[in-house]
């Protein structure tokens, strides 16, 4: 992988961790996630109105729609996991996708991973799960992890993991399809893909919460508007970098 791509991945990872901390710190992670999405939608519509969307190939639209549906489940699952679990447990499980994405990428796209690459993936993934252990001894640490895995938050963390694997593959295919959008500058294709996808997922997520709660309260905005704006910017930047 080129060094500039590695740098973008690391920058994206730092931004991603930041907005996850903000989500977990909210008094209502589900509603916090909804606010960040709803802020993005009007910005997306205003930006997209000035771009030649007809240049986007039909296949890319299909991938954006599918990714939007998967991201709806991702947002809900991640928010539910943070509602009942500590970020030190939830985040490593949810982000252990590197253990699974390369295998499926080999099957779906014919991508190859070198032997050192597999060792690196295994080491990072093992480290993520070792972070779950707590207590002065290994036995106590394993028991602590076992207690967490029996909680509902753990189930939602693993659902989040599944959605991360799924949307990673869909978005890779989507960005390949976006290469055919000749009327869009190359530097804007990832941003356009993200804005359309997040508009779909935010609208669907709002419908889910509305059905679940009966109404949507904006009271959280008064106390957490700074965190919501930071999280919105961090999500936009981190995922656009990964798509690019």
C-alpha positions as CSV (number, residue, x, y, z in Angstrom):
1,X,0.0,0.0,0.0
2,X,1.4,3.5,-0.9
3,X,2.5,5.6,2.1
4,X,0.0,8.3,1.4
5,X,-2.8,5.8,1.6
6,X,-1.4,4.5,4.9
7,X,-1.3,8.1,6.2
8,X,-4.9,8.7,5.2
9,X,-6.0,5.4,7.0
10,X,-4.2,6.5,10.2
11,X,-5.7,10.0,10.1
12,X,-9.1,8.5,9.5
13,X,-8.6,6.1,12.4
14,X,-7.8,9.0,14.7
15,X,-10.8,11.0,13.6
16,X,-13.0,7.9,13.9
17,X,-12.0,7.2,17.4
18,X,-12.7,10.8,18.3
19,X,-16.3,10.9,17.2
20,X,-16.9,7.5,18.8
21,X,-15.7,8.9,22.1
22,X,-18.1,11.9,21.7
23,X,-21.0,9.5,20.9
24,X,-20.3,7.3,23.9
25,X,-20.1,10.4,26.2
26,X,-23.6,11.6,25.2
27,X,-26.5,11.2,27.6
28,X,-28.4,9.5,24.7
29,X,-26.0,7.9,22.1
30,X,-28.9,6.9,19.8
31,X,-30.3,10.4,19.7
32,X,-26.8,11.9,19.4
33,X,-26.2,9.7,16.4
34,X,-29.5,10.9,14.9
35,X,-28.5,14.6,15.4
36,X,-25.2,14.2,13.6
37,X,-27.0,12.6,10.6
38,X,-29.8,15.1,10.4
39,X,-27.3,17.9,10.4
40,X,-25.5,16.3,7.5
41,X,-28.6,15.8,5.3
42,X,-29.3,19.5,4.4
43,X,-25.6,20.2,3.9
44,X,-25.5,17.2,1.6
45,X,-28.5,18.3,-0.4
46,X,-27.1,21.8,-0.8
47,X,-23.7,20.5,-2.0
48,X,-25.2,17.9,-4.3
49,X,-27.5,20.4,-6.0
50,X,-24.4,22.1,-7.5
51,X,-22.9,18.8,-8.8
52,X,-23.6,16.9,-12.0
53,X,-25.2,13.8,-10.3
54,X,-26.3,12.5,-13.7
55,X,-22.6,11.6,-14.2
56,X,-22.8,8.9,-11.5
57,X,-23.1,5.4,-13.0
58,X,-26.3,3.4,-12.2
59,X,-24.2,0.7,-10.4
60,X,-22.8,3.3,-8.0
61,X,-26.3,4.4,-7.1
62,X,-27.1,0.8,-6.2
63,X,-24.1,0.5,-4.0
64,X,-24.8,3.8,-2.3
65,X,-28.4,2.7,-1.5
66,X,-27.2,-0.7,-0.2
67,X,-24.5,0.9,1.9
68,X,-27.1,3.4,3.3
69,X,-29.3,0.5,4.5
70,X,-26.3,-1.3,6.1
71,X,-25.2,2.0,7.7
72,X,-28.6,2.4,9.2
73,X,-28.2,-0.9,11.1
74,X,-24.6,0.0,11.9
75,X,-25.6,3.3,13.5
76,X,-28.3,1.7,15.5
77,X,-26.2,-1.2,16.6
78,X,-23.2,1.0,17.6
79,X,-25.5,3.4,19.5
80,X,-27.2,0.6,21.3
81,X,-23.8,-0.9,22.2
82,X,-22.6,2.4,23.6
83,X,-25.9,2.8,25.6
84,X,-25.1,-0.3,27.6
85,X,-21.4,-0.9,27.4
86,X,-18.1,0.8,28.0
87,X,-16.3,2.1,24.9
88,X,-13.2,0.2,26.0
89,X,-15.2,-3.0,25.4
90,X,-17.4,-2.0,22.5
91,X,-15.0,-0.2,20.2
92,X,-12.3,-3.0,20.0
93,X,-14.9,-5.6,19.1
94,X,-16.8,-3.4,16.6
95,X,-13.5,-2.4,14.9
96,X,-12.0,-5.9,14.7
97,X,-13.2,-6.0,11.1
98,X,-9.5,-6.3,9.8
99,X,-9.7,-9.9,10.8
100,X,-12.5,-10.6,8.4
101,X,-12.5,-8.0,5.6
102,X,-9.3,-9.3,3.9
103,X,-10.7,-12.8,3.6
104,X,-13.9,-11.6,2.0
105,X,-12.0,-9.1,-0.1
106,X,-9.9,-12.0,-1.4
107,X,-13.1,-13.8,-2.3
108,X,-15.0,-10.8,-3.7
109,X,-12.2,-8.8,-5.4
110,X,-9.3,-11.2,-5.8
111,X,-7.2,-9.0,-3.5
112,X,-4.1,-10.7,-2.1
113,X,-2.5,-10.4,1.3
114,X,1.1,-11.2,1.9
115,X,2.3,-13.5,4.7
116,X,3.7,-10.6,6.8
117,X,0.4,-8.8,6.1
118,X,-1.6,-11.7,7.6
119,X,0.7,-11.7,10.7
120,X,0.1,-8.0,11.0
121,X,-3.6,-8.4,10.8
122,X,-3.6,-11.2,13.4
123,X,-1.4,-9.2,15.7
124,X,-3.6,-6.1,15.6
125,X,-6.8,-8.1,16.0
126,X,-5.3,-10.1,18.9
127,X,-4.3,-6.8,20.5
128,X,-7.8,-5.4,20.2
129,X,-9.3,-8.4,22.1
130,X,-6.5,-8.4,24.7
131,X,-7.5,-4.9,25.6
132,X,-10.7,-6.4,26.8
133,X,-9.0,-8.3,29.6
134,X,-9.0,-6.7,33.0
135,X,-7.6,-7.7,36.4
136,X,-4.1,-8.5,37.6
137,X,-4.2,-12.1,36.4
138,X,-5.1,-13.7,33.1
139,X,-7.8,-15.7,34.7
140,X,-9.4,-12.6,36.2
141,X,-9.1,-10.8,32.9
142,X,-10.8,-13.7,31.0
143,X,-13.6,-13.8,33.6
144,X,-14.1,-10.0,33.1
145,X,-14.3,-10.5,29.3
146,X,-16.8,-13.3,29.8
147,X,-19.0,-11.1,32.0
148,X,-19.1,-8.5,29.2
149,X,-19.8,-11.0,26.5
150,X,-23.0,-12.1,28.3
151,X,-24.4,-8.5,28.3
152,X,-26.7,-7.2,25.6
153,X,-24.1,-4.5,24.7
154,X,-21.7,-7.3,23.5
155,X,-24.3,-8.6,21.1
156,X,-24.8,-5.2,19.6
157,X,-21.0,-4.8,19.4
158,X,-20.8,-7.9,17.3
159,X,-23.7,-6.8,15.1
160,X,-21.8,-3.6,14.6
161,X,-18.7,-5.7,13.6
162,X,-20.8,-7.5,11.0
163,X,-22.1,-4.3,9.5
164,X,-18.6,-2.8,9.3
165,X,-17.4,-5.9,7.3
166,X,-20.5,-5.6,5.0
167,X,-20.3,-1.9,4.3
168,X,-16.5,-2.1,3.8
169,X,-17.0,-4.5,0.9
170,X,-20.0,-2.7,-0.5
171,X,-18.2,0.7,-0.4
172,X,-15.1,-0.7,-2.1
173,X,-17.2,-1.9,-5.0
174,X,-19.1,1.4,-4.9
175,X,-15.9,3.5,-5.2
176,X,-14.8,1.2,-8.1
177,X,-18.1,2.0,-9.8
178,X,-17.6,5.7,-9.1
179,X,-14.5,5.6,-11.2
180,X,-16.9,5.8,-14.1
181,X,-18.3,9.1,-13.0
182,X,-16.3,11.1,-15.6
183,X,-18.2,14.3,-15.0
184,X,-17.1,14.4,-11.4
185,X,-13.6,15.5,-10.3
186,X,-11.7,12.6,-8.9
187,X,-11.1,14.4,-5.6
188,X,-14.9,14.9,-5.1
189,X,-16.1,11.3,-5.8
190,X,-15.6,10.0,-2.3
191,X,-17.3,13.0,-0.8
192,X,-20.3,12.7,-3.1
193,X,-20.6,9.0,-2.4
194,X,-20.5,9.7,1.4
195,X,-23.0,12.5,1.2
196,X,-25.6,10.5,-0.7
197,X,-25.0,7.4,1.4
198,X,-25.3,9.2,4.7
199,X,-28.4,11.0,3.5
200,X,-30.0,7.6,2.9
201,X,-28.9,6.1,6.2
202,X,-29.8,9.2,8.3
203,X,-33.3,9.3,6.8
204,X,-33.9,5.6,7.5
205,X,-32.4,5.9,11.0
206,X,-34.7,8.8,11.8
207,X,-37.7,6.7,10.7
208,X,-36.5,3.8,12.9
209,X,-36.2,6.0,16.0
210,X,-39.5,7.7,15.3
211,X,-41.2,4.4,15.1
212,X,-39.4,3.2,18.3
213,X,-40.0,6.4,20.4
214,X,-43.1,7.9,18.9
215,X,-41.4,11.3,18.6
216,X,-37.9,12.9,18.2
217,X,-36.8,15.4,20.9
218,X,-34.2,18.0,20.1
219,X,-33.6,18.7,23.8
220,X,-30.2,17.0,23.6
221,X,-29.0,19.8,21.2
222,X,-29.0,22.5,23.9
223,X,-26.5,20.6,26.1
224,X,-24.4,18.8,23.4
225,X,-24.5,20.9,20.3
226,X,-20.7,21.4,20.3
227,X,-20.1,17.7,20.6
228,X,-22.7,17.0,17.9
229,X,-21.0,19.4,15.5
230,X,-17.5,18.0,16.2
231,X,-18.8,14.4,15.7
232,X,-20.5,15.4,12.4
233,X,-17.3,16.9,11.1
234,X,-15.2,13.9,12.3
235,X,-17.5,11.4,10.7
236,X,-17.5,13.3,7.4
237,X,-13.8,13.6,7.3
238,X,-12.9,10.1,8.5
239,X,-15.2,8.2,6.2
240,X,-14.5,10.4,3.2
241,X,-10.8,9.7,3.7
242,X,-11.3,6.0,3.8
243,X,-13.5,6.0,0.7
244,X,-10.9,8.1,-1.1
